[in-house]
Amino acid sequence: MIWLKMLIGALMVLAIQLFAQTRFFYLAALAPLFPTFTLISHFIVGTERSPADLKVALIFSMLGVIPHLIYTFVVFFSIVTSAYYKALLFGVVAWTIAAAILVLHGSTFRLSCG
């Protein structure tokens, strides 16, 4: 099973690289949002844990979009005033802070779903 997961990950990286080299370069930003890894994680949680645990994972997945949006907004607005790598770094820092807040409040999801 681990080889399949590694193959899927490698194929996603290849798809991103190929999209980036075409006139449809913007699809390179959409490809990582395909729920490849989400499907894998939900399959694993769904087969190894209870339905209540899967519900917690599903809610956490939905809320996990928030750090991604924060990253995207920070890079979008800082790319105008900062160097490229610095804007990406700002985005990663913002994502890390938002994800940490989400993880620290994760016990709330278990209580509300379980």
N, C-alpha and C positions, 0 to 999 in steps of 0.2 A: 504493500500500500504506500509506503514512503517513496518508492521510486515513481509511482504515478503522480504523487504530489510534487515531487521535484521536476518531473517532466512538464506538468501543467505550469509550474512557475517559470520554467525556462521558455516555454512557448509564449507565455504572456510577455516576457522581456523581449523576445524576438518580435512579437507583434508590435510592441511599442516602438522598437527600433525601426521596423519597416514602415510603420505609419509616419514616423518622424521624417522619413526621407522622401515622402510623396507630397503631392500638392494638397493632400488631405491631412497635413501635419497635425491639425487640431484633434484628429482621432487618437493621436498618441496620448492625449490628456484624458480621453474617454475610456480607453482600453483598461487602465488600472481600476476603473470603477466598475467594470464587469464583475459580478459577484463570485468569481472563481474561488477565492480563498474563503469567502463567506459561506459558499455552498459546502466546501470541505469541512469547515468548522461546525456548521449546523448539522451536517451529516454525522460527524463524530460525536458531538454532544447529544444529538437525537438518538443515536444507537447505544451510547454508553451511559446516559443519564436519564433521569425521569422527565416526563413531559413538562413538569413545573420548572425544572432546571433549563429545559430548552426554551421555555417562555422567557425566563430571565435573560438567557443569551440573546434571544431575538430582540427584546427591548434594548439591551445594551448595544446591539448592532445598530438599531435605529438611532440611538443617541450618539453613537460613534461617528455619525455623519457631521456632528457639530464641530469637533476638532478639525476635520478636513475642510469644512467651510471657513473656519477661522484661518487656517493655513492659507487657503486660496485668497481670501480677502487681504491678509497681511502682505502676501507677495504681490498681489495686484496693485495695491496702493503704494507699497514701498519701492517697487521697481522703477518708478518715475524719479524718485529722489535718492536712491541708493544704488550702489554697484550691484550687478547681477548676483554674485555669490553672497553678498551681504543681505540682499532681499530674500534669497532662499533661506539663509541662516535665520533671519528674523521670523520667517514663516515656520521653520522647524521649531524654534523656541516657543512660538505662540501655540503650535500644535501640541508640544510637550506639556505646556502649562494647562491647556484645555483638557488634554487626555488625562493628566494627573488629577485634575478636579473631578473628572468623570469617574475615574477608578476609585478615588477616595470616597466618593458617594455611592459606590456600587452596592454596598450593603442595603441601601434604601430600595433598590430594585428587587432584591431577594425578598425583602419583607412585603413589598407591595404585590409580588406575583405568587409567592409561595404560600 
